[in-house]
Amino acid sequence: MPLHDEILSTPADVQAESPLFAVLPAEVRSSIFSLALTDYPDPTPENQYAAETCYTRPHYFAPRKTDTALLRTCRAAYAECWFLPFMLQEQAHWLTAQDRAPPEYRVHVSGETLRDRLQQIQEQRADGEIVEIEGLRVFAQMYKLEGGSLARLLGTPGLHPRRLTLTIRHADWWYWENDHPLRFEAKWIAAVCDVLPSSVREFCIELESLERKKDQVDSIAKQMREKWFFKRTDGAALFPDVTGGNVEVSRWSGTSTWHGQTWTRDESAPGRIDYYVVCVPFRLQHAVERKGGAVSDEAVRAASGNVFDARRMRLYTTKTTSTVASTAASAPVPQA
């Protein structure tokens, strides 16, 4: 019998002399356990990701780790919070080619690993209550997203995230190697809505590109706020704030060299690329309005009629004066 099953199969001793169990209520104990078991980036120098990769970025510079000493203190503590490390950790998934994901993440088996873990947790929850996780973060290349990979991930049995974040990085856009104008197809949205769990309170879409493509990113975000919506499986719709009042903007800088290629065309300074990121959150209509925002009439009508018109929802831009033309001399040969 696996050690995990053996521990849970034997009742814990009565903790009558333990203030943690005999005095503190379960809600307070749960808060303490959550603080102790929250994950963090591994600070070990040898475990840091190499800078010259397209997956190294703010908050993702090393694998996440959790200190589990608490689970080894006694059977009672283990029985009460063994599943918390998984629930508290933001589950990060890369719907990409393998070289676009960290080395510890196995693109082709991660879905099975997630499904097995969720099944184990659900089977051993005595109350049968649905297990919700705090957050699900997805990095997706466009060809994977449009190919249905996000819908397949969200269809994993037992997956109930409260917050979903989809990040499109600079090198995830179609034909970024050739400096094409940004575009975002919408054919994948209907399939995602067919499996979007009712647990999702917020769906954030992060749009990242070069600082010099700021106008294009802003245009895509504006069109998204006007046209897009997501429907959960319970029929509730999530909308962005059409006024742009809750849009979050951030910037960061990274190396211009990935996988042995230097993208001098995109450099802001020798060896450096500056990135511009816009986050568009989708929430329930009353949540948007409670924060002083408003939702698009066009999106409300489409959601009410359950209409997913991929052509009308398509987001696109053209080259603008903010896009610096590249030259054959400065642009490297893109990888296949």
N, C-alpha and C positions, 0 to 999 in steps of 0.2 A: 504494500500500500504506500503511495506517495506520502512524504512527510506532511504535506499540506492537509491531505485528507485525514491522516492519522491525528493531527492536532485538533481538527474540528470535530472528529468523531468522539472524542473524550470530553465530557463536561469539565469546565474549569472549576477550580476550588472556589468556595465562597470567599469573597474578598471583604469580610466583615471588618478587618482592621486596617484596610487601605482607604485613606481619605479620598483617593481618586475615584474609587468605585462606591464606597459606602456613604460619602458625603456629597460629592459633586453630582448634579443631575446629568443625565445622558447628553443633553444639548451642550452643556459646557465642556464635558469630556470630549465630545465630537470636535468642538472648536480647537481644543488643545491638540488632539491627535492630528487634525488637519494642518495646523501650523508646523507640527513636527515632521509631517510626511510630505510636505509640498516640495516639488522638485526644483532644481536649479542647474545652471550650466556647470559642467565639470570644470573646476579651476586647474586641474592638473596640467602643467605645461605640455607634456608629451601627448595629451589627448586633444589639444586644440586643433581645429580644422586648419588646413593650409590656406593661406590668404589667396592663393592663385586658383580659386575655384568659383563657380557661379552659385554655389549654395552657401558660402560663407557670407554672412550679412548681420546686421544688428539683431541681437538676441539669439542668433544661430551661429555662434563661433566655436561651439563644442557640443558634444552629446549631453543630453540632460541626464541627471542622476538624482536619486532619492536616498537619503539616509534611512535605513530600515532597522536601526538598532532597537527602536521602540517595539517592533514586532517580535523581538527576541527576548523581551523582558519576562513575559508570562503568557500563559494560555488565554487568560481573560482578555488581555489587550489584543492579542492576535485575533481572537474570534470576533472582536468588536470592530476592528479596523484593517484587516488584512487586504481588503479590496481598495482602500483609500488611495494608495499610490497611483493606481491606474485611473481612478475617477478624477483625481485632482490634477494629474498631469495633462497639459494640453497635448492631445494626440496629434502629432504632425505626420502628414503623409505627402509623399512626392509622387504626383502623377506625371512622371517624366521618364526620359531615358535614364538608364542607370548612372551614367556619368554626370547627370544633373542633380543627383541626390547624394547625401553623405554616405560614406563607406559602410557604416553600420546598418543602413536602411536598405533592405533587399526589395527592390521594386516588384519582383514577380511573386514573392511569397508573403508580402506584408498583409495583404487582404486576408489570407487564411489565418495568419497569426492573430490578427485582430478578431476575427470571428470566433476562433477557439477560446480566446481570453474572455470575450463577452459571454460566451456560452457557459464557461466555468463559473463566472461570477453570478450569472442569473440562476444557475442550478443550485448554488449554495446559499442564496438569499432565502432564509426560511420564510420571510413574510411574502415572498413572491412579488414584491414591489418592483416596478420598472427601475432599472439602474440608469440614472442620467450622469453623463460626464460633463465637466465644466466647459471644455472647449475642444473643437476639432479644427486644426489648421491644415489647409491643403495648398500646396504649391503645384501649379499645373501648367504644362506646355499646352498651347492652343490645340495642337492636333490630338492630344489626349483628352482634353476637355470636350472638344466637339465630337470625339469618338465615343463618348458615353462613359468615360472612366469615373467621373464624379458621381453620376447616377448609380453606377455599380457599387461604389464605395458606400454611399449613403443607404443603399439597400441592404447592407450587412445586417443580419438579424441581431437585435438587441442593441444597436447603435442609436443612442438618444442624446446627442449633444445639446447643450443649452445655447452655445454660441458657435457659429460656423464662420470661418474666415477663409476666403479664397484669394490667393495672392498670385497675380500675374507679374512676373519679373521682366526686366528689360529683355532678357534673352529668351523669353517664352512667347513673345509676340510673333505673328507670322512674318517671315522674311526680314527679321531684324538685322540679319547679316548684311543685307543689301540696303539697309536704311529706308525701307518702305514706310509709307504713312501708316499710322496705327489704325487697326480695325478690329472689331469685336463682333463675331457672329452670335446669333441667338438661338440657333437650332437645338442646342443642348438643354435649354431652360425647361421645356415641357417635361422631358424625361426626369430631370432633377425634381420637379414639383410632384411627380408621381410617387416619389419615395421620401420627400423631405419630411422628417419627423415632426410631430406636433410639439416636441420638446424645444425646438429651436425658437428662441426669443429674438435673436439677432443674427443676421446674415450679413457679414461685411465683405465687400469686394475691394481689394487693394490693387491699384493700378500703378505700376512702376515703369518709368522709362528714363531717358537721359534728361538732364536739366535743360538742355537746349530744345527738347521736345515738350516742354511744359505746356505750351498752348494746345498741343495735340492731346495730352493727357486730360487737361481741363475740359476740352471739347467732348471727349469720350465720356467723362464723368457727368457733364451737363446733360448729354443725350440720355445717359443711363437713368438719371434722376427723373427725366421726363417720360421715359417709355417703359422702363422695366419694373417688374414685380415678381414675387415668388409666392406660390401657394403651398401651404403645408398639407399633409395628408388629412388633416381634420377640416380642411376647407378654409382656414384662416389665411389671409393674405398679408405679406410683408412688403412694405413700400419704403422707398427712400424719401428724404425731405427734399421736395422739388426746389425749395428756396436755397438749398445748399448750406443751410445754417449749421448742420451738424457734421459737415464734411471735415475730415482731419487731413492735414497736409504735413508731410515730413520730408526731410532730405538726409542723405548720407553720402559718403564718399568711399570708394573702394579702388582696388587695383585695376589697371587696364589689361592685365595679363591673366588669361584663364587657359588652363590645359596647354600651356606652352605657346599660346598665341597672344600677341600684343595688339590691341585694337586702338591704334593711334588715331584713327578717324574720330573716335568718340572721346578722346582725352580732353579734360578741362585744363590739365597741367601735365607735365611729363610724368607718366606712370600712374595717373589718377583719372578716374571717371566719377563725375558727380551725378547722383540720381535724384529724381523728383518723384514723390509718392503721394497719391491721393487715395483716401479710404472712404468709400461710400457705404454707409450702414443702411440696412433694410430692417424695419421694425413694424409691429402692428400699427395700424393707422392711429389708434388712440394714443399710443406711446409717442408717435411722431408729433401729434398735435399737442400733447401735454407739455412737450418741450418747446412749444411756440412755433413749430414748423407746419408745413402743409404738404399734402400729397397731390400728385398730378391727376387731373381729371381724366386724362387719356389712360393712365395706368389703372385707375379705379374702374373705368368702364370695361377695359379688357379683362381685369380680374373678375368682375361681376359676371361677365359672359363666358369666363373660362377660355378666352381667346388668346392663343399664343401664335401670333403672326410673325414668323421669323424674319420675313422681309422687312416689315415695318419696324421691328425691334432691333434690326441690325444697326450697329454703331460704326461710324467711319469718319476719317479725316482726310485732308489733303496736305501736301507739303506746304509749310508756311515759311515766312521769313525767319522764324526762329530755328528752322532746321538747316544746319550748315551742310552744304554739298560736300560730299567726299570725293577724293581723287583716287585713281587707280594706284598711285604711288603710295598713298597713306593707308589704304584699306587692305588688311590681310586677306588671304584666301580663306573663306569660311570652312569650318569643318562640315563634313557630310552629316 
